[in-house]
Amino acid sequence: MRFSRAELGRIGAVWFLKTTLVLGLLMSLLIAAFPPDDGPSIEFAEARSTLQVKLQPEWPVSFNAGEPGVWLLQDGFDFSESDGTWMTGRTGALRFRAPDGASPVSIRLDLIPFVPFGLAFRVMELSSSIDDRTIQLYPGGMSLELALNGHQDQEVLLTCEDAVSPTASGDASDVRRLCVKVLKASLRYE
Amino acid sequence: MSDSNQCDPLLSRDGVIPSVSADCRDGGVHRRHARDRVGLSLWLIGPLVSGLYSLSLGRHAGFDYLNVRWFLSWLLLRDVEGMPGAVERLAYQPYVNEGVVGLLSLTGAWWFPVAALGLVHGLIIPLSYDTCRAVTPSTNRLLVTATALLTLASPLTSVHIGREDGHLLAAVALLVVVRHVVRRGDHSNGLLVAVLIVLVFFIKFSAVLTVAVAFVAVVFSLPARRALQTLTSFVGVVWVAIGVSSVNIWRSQGVSRQFALGEIVLEPRVFVAVGLLMFTVSLVLCGLVRLGVHRFLKLPSFWFRYRGLALGTTLILISVGVRAVSIAGDPRFNPDSLLVVFRRLLSTGDLAEGVTLGSYSVRDLEYAYFDLGKGLAILVAASALLILLFRVRGDSSAFGPLHVAVIPGVAVWANMASYGYVRYATEALVLLPVGVFALLSAIDVRRILRSLAALLAALVLLLPALGLGGWQGYGHRVGRPGHGPLVSDQERDVLSGLIPQDSAVFFFGNLTSWIAPVVDRVDPTWFVKPLRPRDAEASTAVLFYDLANVADLDKFTTREWSMTDCQALRFENVAVGWCRLDANQVDE
């Protein structure tokens, strides 16, 4: 079947209009079928309570992806991986609540630092409520211990001033600024 | 000569530039396609395979999607009024793709948009097959099928299958245009071509150079009168599209109303005046054509004889112009010299491993890849252009396929010369198999040689798909790929619970705005830049921030907010910081 140019133009225009109408109708139906929520599905206090429970895992804790320990990692840490979590910020914080009735006197951190090729070591500062330490980080895994004041609520601050990305140092193609990968933490009680 | 060969452009003329006769276009080719069971089955197999492959990749998790697109489309579809803060600027971009993806996401089922887009992207295979068959009907069907399948197997295109970035959605529309023009030839519908070309642009803003090259090539492939009709339709459709898309800007701006597309912002009276001028010019041109003035000026014969030459010249001028202007893109990729452009054009991508980014670098993508498409596209385009420039004989449809063959390579070149970023040339690379067959249809060689050449081209496309070059594709580290929803129902409830009713919510840093469509609530007021309490008209607020941007949170403390109760929310697939904000007591 052959069409004249005028017929083709008319067919195209009608086709376009019909398609637009049908798509518009479908779009309206789809939007109407899935209305937005009117308000929060749970109360604010309930949501906060859920988060507080997350900060009280069973010790020792692992920082592998999916483990309860990752909820202790505050600002400065990247997404958790299957073998730990990289600290990518200049500072990183661990916040936690010790088990009820327990009085923590120290925390032990297992970690792997990123030390660019050619450097002997890097420097990291750790601080808690009663302890401050400047640590030299060497290639390979290591454990650090930091004193705590025995209170139930604790915060440990890690500071990496000289961290660089493997891309910048020429070691690998990872563009993240890597300080240390935290693997595990355990508490010692009074 | 068999009946099938009568419609083969290579075998239809002896010693004359190959062509596809009107009879073949309107009769033979169409009848052949009606009987083509392979072609028909690809309409089922292509989308099905693509849809399943897309599902195997998991949920949509691209950085741009989680960072901007999902939020923007949700705002538009939910008709959230005002769009305070910097969200307003997002309205200046075309959002057809965002609207489609956002609409599909409203269902809440993670697999629905993934499967739907996969199915649509799979249409590229039968469209590519149909177009290749239309330009070379006598070429081995198995070879055409294999090449059509490889359209989506090439690394630089396969990474977009089922994904939400819009490149393949735009490519589907572009392929429909090319298929229509190749099959209809001189009888192409100018309005339909214009609508689809503009749609491609409005789906993917970054495809602007590919759209420009494709449109110029398509217009030059048509007879003078049809080309004029397509051109005037295009201008009209663009104007209507800008008008329609500006409705959203009007909603966000209130009194100060403008028409805008990207950086082009017009006052309403200027918009109307230019539109009227274009309408008048179109009417005058159509009137002149109706009166037969173009025949008096011998325009058709002039156009017919020299349009190949004119296309080549136009594209070369466009290319030089594009390079001279060097459209501002990501400064990490903008090439700083022609040498860099040529190195990137010839780069297969694997050399980029371990090479830093920079305007001088050979890298044209964030990640290493291995793909031979760029080089092949340049080779095909250069060959087609040479034929167009130096052979001006032929009948009225002699050069149609050659124009199509030019598109991928010239578009890749234009993108490399301006942006230097290969992802923006994705739509052009999708057209590469069609370009190969289009070129082969115009070269007067034996069928067996043409098949061998097509086989060689298919092999070039196939090698990376077989794993040569150690291609690793795009990384989705930030976006958290995987199967299942981005956040579970329980996690969504916690997120929603942390946003009190009718509160002000600030998003700060990357990968935070996805929270709005996830909780899908319209009672909060959403802000994407730090504002003072009086500007936000709130005394308390909620802040969601990127955990990597904690050092910049002083933008809130220096704007009369106090942060309390902060917590890193480390859900299964996403992590984001949350704080409660309280306005400081300020002495008046």
Interface residues (C-beta under 8 A of the other chain):
Chain A: R2 F3 R5 L8 G9 I11 G12 A13 W15 F16 M27 L30 I31 F34 P36 D37 D38 G39 P40 S41 I42 E43 F44 E46 A47 R48 T50 L51 K54 G66 V70 W71 L73 Q74 D75 G76 F77 D78 F79 S80 T88 G89 R90 T91 T167 S173
Chain B: D26 L77 R78 L103 L106 T107 G108 H187 N189 G190 L191 L192 V195 R226 E353 G354 T356 A368 R477 R480 R492 D493 V494 L495 S496 G497 L498 I499 P500 Q501 V519 D520 R521 V522 D523 L547 A548 V550 A551 D565 C566 Q567 A568 L569 R570 E572 A575 G577
